[in-house]
Structures are given as structure tokens and as C-alpha cells.
Amino acid sequence: MAESHLTFELPVERGKVREFALSVGEDNPVFFDVDAARAQGLPDIVAPPTFTVTQIWQISREQREAQLGANLDYERVLHGEQEFVYQRLPFAGEILRGTMRISKDFTKQGKRGGEMRFVTYESRFVDVQGEDVLTAYYTLIETAKDVG
Amino acid sequence: MGTPETITMEGITPGQEFGEVVFGPLEKVDFVRYAGASGDFNPIHTDESYARRTGAPTVFAMGMLPAGYLAHAVTDWFGGPQNLRRFKVRFTTRVWPGDELVCRAHVVSIEDGIVKTTLEVHRRGSGPEGLDLPAEEMAIVAEADVELPE
């Protein structure tokens, strides 16, 4: 079977970076103040570590299912885990591109009986030179069907 | 606004603890702000009547909101966001309006110039009426790897 993936683009904009930083209570000027970021040798303000989760919400559930085909029952789905592996943080002004694919899909026995399914979506972000920036892993858990 | 203090490997030993740092209490408007900032518009986090129809007593936080606060705490403890190499969270319970977020870190080891830590976020608060939640419980179990200058 050919591996399914979808491609995306994530422009990293100053206004969105600041808005996201505020929403998680950040007060480090490296997220807000271009001069402060440059004083630390960075080209611009940086995106907070969890910023690229915004990529997930730019792709509708329907589109993700149509292109990657996990066939999850969303009445029973929870966000179970999230992981980021960084080469560096994105900075404002760059446009990240990437691919998203299912990297793990397995089931295990639930504590209260029935099977739980774990599906992990891997999003790999690269910069305009094609260099890796970070990889994000978004894990959904489909909880067991009600046995009782 | 706070620039984190510079920290080097010399300042770190296995077993060292960081925290607790407390954020909040979170309000419903914080969930709305995070919805706008992140693009997560699942109404279960922002629309009271929708949440009730699903059987929840009220709206609850998207997991990535407390996870974002935890990332904030970690990057403040370890010299800034540029030092972070890996961050992984696992959600263990829901976070409710009125909850405080209590963040802690524990240094597990130092390997090849990377500080490996385990992290926790506890929700602290009375929770919605009728749920009878413990006053404090684990909401996130996490790990972070941080690269520090010598």
C-alpha cells in the first residue's frame, strides 16, 4: 500500500506568534520583542514550543480522514499525547512547509474492557532551505466502545 | 516581562527539583483566547450548552492549553525556549474553569550534554459542582530534554 500523506504550509507570523504566546501566559520578551530576540542572536521573535499545534487545526477532520484515512469514531476520540522534537524553534517571518502522515496505529486492551486504539499523526516541518525544523506527534485515543 | 536567567550544565544535578510554579486560576475566557490563538474551535471547550449536551457539567480546557503553560514553565527554568530539544505530554485528566495549574520538574539524568527531565502539571481546585473531584490531581505527565551550555 502506498503511504498516504498530506502536505501543508504554516506561515509563522509575528501577530499570531504574540497572540499564541499570550494565550499560554508567556512573558519572555523573546516571543514578543524583535529587538530582544535579535539581542539573543535570533533573526526575529520565536514561536513558543507548542505553537506548531496550530497546524493540526488548519486541516479539517474531514480532510485529514479523506487523505490519511484513520477511520476513527470521533464520538470516542480524545487527544491523548503530544510530542515535539526540535532542531530549532520557528521564528516569525518564515514559512514552514511539511508533510503529515500516520506514524503509529495500534490497539491495546482498555482498563475497563474493550479495545483502545492509538493513532499518531507525525507532522514534519522544514524551512525554506528544506532543513528540518521540528517534528510533531499528535496522538489520538479512540476509547473502548461502551461494554455495559 | 521576564527574560529567564542564564543557566549552564554546572547548575544542574540529577534529582534536582524545579517548582512548584502555579498559573491561573484559569477562566473560561482563557479557553476562548486559546481557541482563537490555536485554531482549536471544538465547542466542547468554549460553548457551555454544547458541553452540557455531551454530558460534561461545563466546558473544560483543551489539553494543549495547560501543556502550553507547562512549556512556558520549562523554558523559564532552563534558560529560554532555544534550549528545548524535546517536549512530550500525556493528558491524564481534564482541567476545569477555576483550576490552578501547578507545574513541577525533576531532573532524571544528564546524557551527552542533554538534561532529561520528567514533568507534572496538577490541576488544583474544587472543580465543577457535582463532579466531586479531588482538590488536586495530576492532569499532565510530561518529559522534556534540554540542551544547556557547558
Interface residues (C-beta under 8 A of the other chain):
Chain A: K16 E19 F20 L22 S23 V24 G25 E26 D27 N28 P29 V30 F31 F32 D33 A36 Q40 L42 V46 P48 P49 T50 V53 T54 I56 W57 Q58 L78 H79 G80 E81 Q82 E83 F84 V85 Y86 R88 L89 Y137
Chain B: M1 G2 T3 P4 F23 D30 R33 Y34 G36 A37 S38 G39 D40 F41 M62 G63 M64 L65 A67 G68 Y69 A71 H72 V74 T75 D76 G80 P81 Q82 L84 R85 R86 F87 K88 V89 R90 F91
